[in-house]
Amino acid sequence: MEASHEPMTLWLIIHKSLRHHAFSTALTAFSIALAGGLLMSVWVVREQSHAAFTGMSGGFDAVLGARSAKLQLVLNAIFHLEESPGNLAWQDFLEMQKNPNVELSVPIAMGDNYRGYRLVGTTLEFFTKAEYAPGKSCTPRGPGRIFDPAAREAVVGSLVAQKLGLKRGDLIHPFHGLLFDEEKEHAETYLVVGVLEPTNTPADRVIWIPLEGLQKMSGHDPAAATDISAVLIKLKAGSAIAGQRLSLLYNKEGNRLTFAWPIGQIMAQLFGKIAWFDQVLELVAYLIALVATGSILASLYNSMNERRREIAILRALGAHRRTVFSAIILEAATIAALGMGIGFGVYAVILTAVASIVRAQTGIVLNALTFHAVMLWAPLGLIGLSALSGIVPAAKAYRTDVAENLAPIS
């Protein structure tokens, strides 16, 4: 067989085999798709979530709160997860506000909800002076506005508005506690005066009301009417030493309050604690990949018995042994390539589902369209591994005896 016709012969052999074994090919390709989709999803979710959570500070450098673990304090005050570790006196906020190394301090109070979404009381500075990203502040969509600090008004995060169908002009009745219970409705009614533009931060899943409104809401302890849950702090530029001094003052020398700083490093501790879970998911993905490529080997190897006569005919027509050998390896790689084509769809489905859950629970957005190196090396790795798995059945085809398999079938 002429060398110029060899590539065409290879693809004719592969095409015919794939068509003839369409069902087994589809099953094997789907197993590769699951392996590749899961592998890419695990890596991308891990990398994006780590970057998002450790890089998410809401524009603040530190949190001052009641004595507690720093991680709990950050999760509660920045991400609006967990329960508040306790209250601070208003005087604690005033002292932080006067600190010469502090650029901005914003008090917050929490402890109530509206149909499962947290109410957070704060001051206008959260919207007018704080920036969740450089040059970006939490602002309402037009024609909405920020609440009046002296009125029973509310500004709703974009995710809350989307999930509950809230809009400007709606009235809401807060419920006591962090968990929604229809029997614990407060007497007060709040008017929604604005819906925030999406920020892709935890602020999107919160209903913001005036600080005093939450402090003095019916059912709350009158003796704690001026208490707050935490203080969000932005230090002046270049004041890392000030952060260390404040940490020493509150965490080492004091025993009443906790100064959680820096926020990114504290969140990194969370991922350090659950690193074992990422490793388990990776191991599962790798095992699925091995099983999937093993299925290619088994499928092709088992088909060699019924293809011996076909291979013998090709050899008799002039096909070289290397042509047959190469065809089997390329067939294995082709099945893997088809599987990885589907695998990107599997990846999109998995990541979209995970991103939806993460956004609903934290307000953080993961992007399935963001390129990651795993999208390159995972497909190439699986295709290469599949090609290697094709060596065993290819060797069996290489050794096919022409004369024996062309003998008439009695």
N, C-alpha and C positions, 0 to 999 in steps of 0.2 A: 504494500500500500504506500503510495507516494506521501512524502512528509507534508506536502502542501495541503493534502486532504485530511491529515490526521486530526487537527482541531475540530473540523466539521464532524468527523466520525465520532470523536469523543462526545460532542454535544448531542448527536443523534442517539448514541447509546444511553446517555443520561436521560434525555427526554423520553425515550421509549420506556425505560425502566420506571421513571417517576409516574408515567401514565398507567403503566401496567400494575403498579403497586400503589395506586392513588390513596387507598384507605390507610394502609400502614404508613405511607409517607405523611399523610395529613396528621395522624396521631403523633408520629414522632416529631414533626415540625411544631405541633402544638405544645409538646412537652418542652421543647427548646424555647418556645415563646414564653411559657410560664417561668422557666428558669431565668431567662434573660430579663424579662419584665420585673421579676421579683428582685433580682440582683441589682438592677439599675435603681429600682425604687428604694431599696434599703440604703444604698449609698447616698442618693440624692436627698432623701428625707433626713438622714443623719446630718449631712453637711449643711443643708439649708436651715434646718431647725437649730443646729448649733450656732450658726452664724446669726440667725435672726434673734434668738433668745439672748445670746451673750452680747449682741450689738444693740439690743433694744433697752433703752433706759428712759424713754419718754422725754428725753431732753434734759434729764437730771443726772447728777453725779452720785448722789447719796440719799439715804432715807434715815430719818431719825424716828424711832418708835419706842414702845415700851420694851422692857427687858425681854429678850427672846433670841432665838437663832436668827442670824442675819438673813439666811435663805428664806425663812418663813416671812420675815419682815418685807423683803423685796418682792416675793411672790404675792403678798397681800396688797402692798401699797402701789406697786408698779403694774403687776399683771392681774390684779383683782382676783386672785385665787387664794385658797386657804382662808382661815379665819384670822381676824385681827388679834394680835397677841395682847392687846390691852389699850388703855387710853393714856394720853399725855395731858398735862395741864396746859392751859393757854399760855402761861408764863414761859414754858419751855420753848414754845414757838417764838415768843417775843425775844427771848435771849438769842436764839439762833438768827433771828432777823437782824439783830444788832451786831452780829459777828462781822468784823471788817473783812474777812476772807470769803464771805458768802455774797454771791451776786443776787441770788433770788431764793426765797423760801416760800413755799406754798403749803398751807395747812389743808388736810383732807380729813373727812369723817365718814365712816361707813357703818353699816349694820342693818340696813333694810334692803328690800328688793321690790321689783315690780314684775310679777309673773316670771320669777326666776332670774331676772337680770338685775344686777346690783345698782343701788342708788349710792352715789358718792357726793357728799357735800364739799364744796370748795369755794374759793374766792375768785374774783374776776381775773386776778393775776395769772391763773392757770391758762386762760384763753388769750390774754392780752400781752403777757410778757414771756411765757414759757414757749419753747419751740421743740416739737417732737423730732424735728430734723432741721438741719441748717436752713434758715429762711422760711420755715413752715410752721405755722401755728394752727391750733384747733379753731377752725372758724365755721360758722353755720352757713348752710346753703341759702342763697337769696330766695325769698325776702325775709328769711328767718333772722333771729338776733340772739345774743347772749342773754341769759336770765337777768332780771333785776334782783340784786342781792337782798332787797327788802320785801320781795313779793314771793308768792308761792308759784314759781315758774320753774320750768325744766328745759334743759337742752339734751337731746337724745343722740346717742352715738349712732352712726350709720348702720351698723349691723343690727342693733336693737330695732331701729326703725324698719329695716327690711324684714326681720323675723316676725315682729308684732304688728306690722302695718301702721305704725304710728306716724303722724304727720303734724305739721304746725296747726294749732287750734284744738288738738285733742286734749282730753282731760284724763289724768291717771290717778288712781288711788294706790299709794304705796302699801306694802305689806311688811309686817314686822319680821325681822330675822333675815338670814341669807337664803333660806329655803322657802319656796313658795307654798303658802298654806292659806287657802281661801278664808279660813276662820280668823286670821290674824290681820285683817285689813285695818289700816289706820283711818282715822276720821278725816284727815286732811286730803284735799284735792289739789293737784298741781297741773298747771296749764303748760302744754308744750309750746314753747315760743320759737323753737328752732331745731333743726336736724343738722348735725355736724357733717362736713365734707368727709369722705372716707380718708382715714390716715394709715390704714393697715397696721394699727397698733392696738393695744388693749383698750384704748379710749373709745374704740368703735363699739364695744359691747357693754357700755356703761351709760346709765342715765344720770346726768349731772344736775344737781340742784344747789341752791345757796347753802353755804355752810351752816348758817344759823337755823335754816329750815330743818336740817337733819338733826341738829343738836337739840332743838326744842320740840321735836315732833311728839305727838301724844303717845304715851306708853313708855317713853324714855325716862330715865332717872333724872329728876329735876336737879339733884345735887351735882350732876355731871353735865349741866347745860352748856358749859363753856369748854368741856374737854374735846380733844381731837384724837383721831386714830394714828396719824403720822404726819411728818413734815417732809415734803419733797424738797430737796436742796440742790441748787446749782452753785458750784464754787466759782470763784473768779479765775480767769485764765491764768495758768501757770502756778496754781496754788495746790500742787500735789502735796507739798509739805504741810499745808494747812489741813488737808484731808487726813494725813497721818497724825497730826496733833489732835484733831477732833476725835479720831478713832481711839487714840490713847486716853483722852479725857473722859469719854463716855464708856468705852469698853473695858479699859484697864483700871483706871482710877475710880470710876463711878460704878454703881451697882444697881441703878434704877432704870437707866435708858440704854438703848443700843443704837450705835451709829453704823449703819450698813454702807460700806464704801470699800472699793469701787464696785458699782453694780455689775459690770461685765464679769469681773472675776468671781463674784459671788454666784452668778448664774452658771459659770463654768463648773462650779462645784456640783451643781445638779447633774450635769452631764457626766461628770466623773463618777457619780454614784450609780448611774444607770448604764455605764459603759458596757457592763456584762450583757445587758439586754441587746445592745447593738451587735455584740460579738456573737450572740446566739442566733440572731437573725441572719448575720453574714454566713455563719456556718450552715444554717438551713439552706440558704440560697446556693452555696457552693455544693452541698450534697445533692440538691435538685439538679444542678448543672451536670454533676457527674452521672447521675441516674439518667438524665436526658441524653447525654452523649453515649452512655452505655446502651441506651435503647436503639440508637442508630447502629451501633456495632452489631447488636443482636438481630435487628431487622435485616440488615444487609447480609450478615453471615448466614442467617436462616434461608435467605432467598437464593443463595449460591447453588444449592442442590437443584432447584428448578430452572436455574439459568445456565447450567453447564452445557446443555446442547446449544443454546443460543450463543454462548461464548465460543464454543467449538466452531460453529458456523462462521462467526466473525473472523476467527483465526484462519479458517480455511480460505476465506475470501481475501486474506492478506493482512488482516489487522495484527500488528505487533503485540507481543506480550506486554510491553510497556504501555501500549495504548489501552489495553484492557485494565491493567493495573491502575493507570491514571484515571480511567473512567470511574472506577469504583470509589477512589478517594475523592474525586471531584463531585460525585453523586452525594457522598456523605457531607461534603462542605456545602453543596447546594441546598440540601435539606435543612441544614443549620441556618443558612442565609435566609431561606424562606421563613423559617421559624422566627428569626430575629426581626424580620419585617413585621410579623404579627406581634413580636415581643414589644415593639415600641408602642403598639396599641394597648397591650396589657399594662405596660408601664404608665401610660397616660391615664388609664382607668384607675389603677391603684393609687397613683399620686393625687389624682383629682379627689378621690374619696378621702384620703388621708388629709389633704389640704383643707377640705371642707370641715372635717372634724376639728383640726387644729384651729382653724379660724373661728369656728363656733365656740370653742372652749377658751381661747386666749386672745382672739382678735388678730393674731399673727398670720400673715399670708405667705404660703409657699407657692412657688411658681413652677409649674410642670414644664414650661417652655424654656426655662433657663438651662443653657448648655453646661454639662459637667463632663469631665474627662471619662467618667465611667460609661458614658454613651458611646464612646469610641472603643475603649479597650474591652468592654464586656462583649459586644458583638464579635470583635476580632478574635477575642480569646475563645469564645464558644465555637466559632467557625473553625478556628485552628485546632481546638481540642476534638471537634467532630471529625475533621480531616484525619487526625491521628488515629481516631477510633476506626476509620475506614481501612487502615493498613492491614489488619487481620483478614477481613473478607477479601480485600484486594489481593493479598498473597495467595489465598485459596483460589481465586479466579486465575491468577498468574500461572498456577500449577495445573490448570485444567488440561487434561490429555485430549488432544484433538481426535485421534483415531478412535479411542475408546468411546467418546461421547457422540461421534458421528455414525457409529454402528447402528444398523436398523433396529428399531424397537420392536421386539417380538410380542 
